[in-house]
Amino acid sequence: MNALTPYAAFFMRLAVGLVFLQHGWHKFHHMGVGGVAGMLHGIGIPFATIFAVIVIVVETIGAVCVVIGFYTRFWAACMAIEMLVAILAVQLPKGSGFEVEGLLFAGAVTLIALGDGPLSIAVKLKHSG
């Protein structure tokens, strides 16, 4: 292990969290729950409105939590599931590539393994309590 290894989670949190946040921001501000629900309904996802809210929450609140390192493993697990669904329900049936979704899935799984890391809000809260 080298001196930078403990900080790998920080860089992965930034990469994964900021990409999810950009997508979530677009869904929240430009598509809205109705637009996301329509998209989900169109690909055959049941309870589209409920899942639209979940997707928007994961991609906004969850993304911010990942970036700052707060409940990283939980939010990363949600993100990994979302990317797995995106690959299996959207990209593969369309015959499209899934490079971005695959990288985000791998990044989320990596964050499940790494957790918050030393440069995180969670570590600061543990030390202050």
Secondary structure, 3 states (H helix, E strand, C coil): CCCCHHHHHHHHHHHHHHHHHHHHHHHHHHHHHHHHHHHHHHCCCCCHHHHHHHHHHHHHHHHHHHHHCCCHHHHHHHHHHHHHHHHHHHHHHHCCCCHHHHHHHHHHHHHHHHCCCCCCHHHHHHHHC
